[in-house]
Amino acid sequence: MRVVIIGGSHAGIAAARHLKKVNPNVEVLMLERSNVLGYIGSSLNLYLEGTIADLDEAKTATVSQLMSENINVFIDTEAIDIDTEKKEVVALTKIEQEPTKDHFSYDYLILAMGSSQYQTGLSLQSDREITNYKTLEQAQQAIDTLNKVNKIAIIGAGLIGFELVESLTKLRKEIYLIDRMDNVLFRYFDEEITQKLLTKLPDNVHIILNSNVKEVQLDVNESVSGIILTNGQTLSCDAVVFAINPRPNV
Ligand SMILES: Cc1cc2nc3c(=O)[nH]c(=O)nc-3n(C[C@H](O)[C@H](O)[C@H](O)COP(=O)(O)OP(=O)(O)OC[C@H]3O[C@@H](n4cnc5c(N)ncnc54)[C@H](O)[C@@H]3O)c2cc1C
């Protein structure tokens, strides 16, 4: 029996290892479009706070580890189509300069394509406008950006946003933490608790509630120079970071 797993992050790796545990004879193929397996999304904070020296340490598995567990891993391989009648996944492999099209037949298919962060109602002109850090590549770019800038707008006052605030305040950055809800951490705490938390925030953290980012402004060098909020307010800042909930890629 052959199982193909699309996506080589936490869910895909857990599924592959579990399959091998319950039945070592199952043939498991894992297709991952990037060349990174199991990158831990919150590691940017560990790096900024000096807990780890290199983001490369923040991975839960390597290709050789999984191969040694008899899991066939195909990195740089993006599933682009599924033929459910033929039971076949069509994928583009980008190891060589020219991508090649490969077909992977399966008896069972697992979709573990995860999620990406995006915000509705915000039309972005280019990736330069928003700093994202879910993947290793994005986190590496985020470190370059965050090291260079001082005033940072963070979209999303949830767990991800607050964790980043903690790391960035230690670096004495000026932070605008923006949320469309009328309270911070609204999924987790009542106002009674969040009000106490807000009194403990350092002076360099400014909370903006009931509003969202409508537009990101760039200067002549294509660097972020400010944002326009849905409440009409304009703020000058040097970077805008997404700290919002990811939405499924399926
Ligand atoms: C900034 C941030 C901080 C976070 N911090 C925490 C935390 O502290 N604790 C916690 O528990 N969770 C945290 N999370 C959530 C956590 O990252 C996710 O729950 C987790 O990554 C989900 O794992 P997954 O395998 O389902 O999907 P993902 O990690 O999203 O992985 C999906 C994989 O599928 C691949 N893929 C997608 N489409 C294709 C395709 N067509 N072909 C081949 N491959 C494909 C992608 O490249 C990716 O590697 C955080 C998330 C973010 C964004």
The ligand as an SDF file (V2000), in Angstrom:
LIG
                    3D

 53 58  0  0  0  0  0  0  0  0999 V2000
    4.3100   33.3360   13.4050 C   0  0  0  0  0  0  0  0  0  0  0  0
    3.7120   32.0390   13.8540 C   0  0  0  0  0  0  0  0  0  0  0  0
    3.9980   31.5480   15.1210 C   0  0  0  0  0  0  0  0  0  0  0  0
    3.4370   30.3430   15.5560 C   0  0  0  0  0  0  0  0  0  0  0  0
    3.7430   29.9000   16.8030 N   0  0  0  0  0  0  0  0  0  0  0  0
    3.2460   28.7200   17.2330 C   0  0  0  0  0  0  0  0  0  0  0  0
    3.5830   28.2030   18.5250 C   0  0  0  0  0  0  0  0  0  0  0  0
    4.3170   28.8280   19.2770 O   0  0  0  0  0  0  0  0  0  0  0  0
    3.0480   27.0120   18.8780 N   0  0  0  0  0  0  0  0  0  0  0  0
    2.2280   26.2910   18.0580 C   0  0  0  0  0  0  0  0  0  0  0  0
    1.7900   25.1960   18.4170 O   0  0  0  0  0  0  0  0  0  0  0  0
    1.8990   26.7610   16.8270 N   0  0  0  0  0  0  0  0  0  0  0  0
    2.3740   27.9430   16.4070 C   0  0  0  0  0  0  0  0  0  0  0  0
    2.0240   28.4220   15.1750 N   0  0  0  0  0  0  0  0  0  0  0  0
    1.1240   27.6270   14.3380 C   0  0  0  0  0  0  0  0  0  0  0  0
    1.9160   26.5290   13.6320 C   0  0  0  0  0  0  0  0  0  0  0  0
    2.9500   27.1050   12.8490 O   0  0  0  0  0  0  0  0  0  0  0  0
    0.9810   25.7270   12.7350 C   0  0  0  0  0  0  0  0  0  0  0  0
   -0.0750   25.2190   13.5260 O   0  0  0  0  0  0  0  0  0  0  0  0
    1.7280   24.5890   12.0820 C   0  0  0  0  0  0  0  0  0  0  0  0
    2.7580   25.0770   11.2530 O   0  0  0  0  0  0  0  0  0  0  0  0
    0.7670   23.7580   11.2390 C   0  0  0  0  0  0  0  0  0  0  0  0
    1.4840   22.6890   10.6900 O   0  0  0  0  0  0  0  0  0  0  0  0
    1.0300   22.0210    9.3320 P   0  0  0  0  0  0  0  0  0  0  0  0
    1.9720   20.8940    9.0300 O   0  0  0  0  0  0  0  0  0  0  0  0
   -0.4210   21.6940    9.3940 O   0  0  0  0  0  0  0  0  0  0  0  0
    1.1470   23.1460    8.2180 O   0  0  0  0  0  0  0  0  0  0  0  0
    2.3810   24.1450    7.7280 P   0  0  0  0  0  0  0  0  0  0  0  0
    3.3600   24.2260    8.8340 O   0  0  0  0  0  0  0  0  0  0  0  0
    1.7080   25.3210    7.2140 O   0  0  0  0  0  0  0  0  0  0  0  0
    3.0100   23.2630    6.6010 O   0  0  0  0  0  0  0  0  0  0  0  0
    2.4280   22.9820    5.3890 C   0  0  0  0  0  0  0  0  0  0  0  0
    3.5170   22.4880    4.4630 C   0  0  0  0  0  0  0  0  0  0  0  0
    2.9320   22.0980    3.2190 O   0  0  0  0  0  0  0  0  0  0  0  0
    3.7410   22.5640    2.1550 C   0  0  0  0  0  0  0  0  0  0  0  0
    2.8820   22.6840    0.9650 N   0  0  0  0  0  0  0  0  0  0  0  0
    1.7940   23.4860    0.7980 C   0  0  0  0  0  0  0  0  0  0  0  0
    1.2550   23.3190   -0.4240 N   0  0  0  0  0  0  0  0  0  0  0  0
    2.0100   22.3690   -1.0460 C   0  0  0  0  0  0  0  0  0  0  0  0
    1.9550   21.7530   -2.3370 C   0  0  0  0  0  0  0  0  0  0  0  0
    1.0140   22.0750   -3.2300 N   0  0  0  0  0  0  0  0  0  0  0  0
    2.8850   20.8140   -2.6440 N   0  0  0  0  0  0  0  0  0  0  0  0
    3.8420   20.4730   -1.7380 C   0  0  0  0  0  0  0  0  0  0  0  0
    3.9540   21.0290   -0.5100 N   0  0  0  0  0  0  0  0  0  0  0  0
    3.0390   21.9580   -0.1670 C   0  0  0  0  0  0  0  0  0  0  0  0
    4.2780   23.8970    2.6720 C   0  0  0  0  0  0  0  0  0  0  0  0
    5.4550   24.2760    1.9900 O   0  0  0  0  0  0  0  0  0  0  0  0
    4.5430   23.5760    4.1360 C   0  0  0  0  0  0  0  0  0  0  0  0
    5.8270   23.0840    4.3820 O   0  0  0  0  0  0  0  0  0  0  0  0
    2.5510   29.6280   14.7130 C   0  0  0  0  0  0  0  0  0  0  0  0
    2.2620   30.1230   13.4390 C   0  0  0  0  0  0  0  0  0  0  0  0
    2.8170   31.3100   13.0030 C   0  0  0  0  0  0  0  0  0  0  0  0
    2.4740   31.8330   11.6390 C   0  0  0  0  0  0  0  0  0  0  0  0
  1  2  1  0
  2  3  1  0
  2 52  2  0
  3  4  2  0
  4  5  1  0
  4 50  1  0
  5  6  2  0
  6  7  1  0
  6 13  1  0
  7  8  2  0
  7  9  1  0
  9 10  1  0
 10 11  2  0
 10 12  1  0
 12 13  2  0
 13 14  1  0
 14 15  1  0
 14 50  1  0
 15 16  1  0
 16 17  1  0
 16 18  1  0
 18 19  1  0
 18 20  1  0
 20 21  1  0
 20 22  1  0
 22 23  1  0
 23 24  1  0
 24 25  2  0
 24 26  1  0
 24 27  1  0
 27 28  1  0
 28 29  2  0
 28 30  1  0
 28 31  1  0
 31 32  1  0
 32 33  1  0
 33 34  1  0
 33 48  1  0
 34 35  1  0
 35 36  1  0
 35 46  1  0
 36 37  1  0
 36 45  1  0
 37 38  2  0
 38 39  1  0
 39 40  1  0
 39 45  2  0
 40 41  1  0
 40 42  2  0
 42 43  1  0
 43 44  2  0
 44 45  1  0
 46 47  1  0
 46 48  1  0
 48 49  1  0
 50 51  2  0
 51 52  1  0
 52 53  1  0
M  END
$$$$
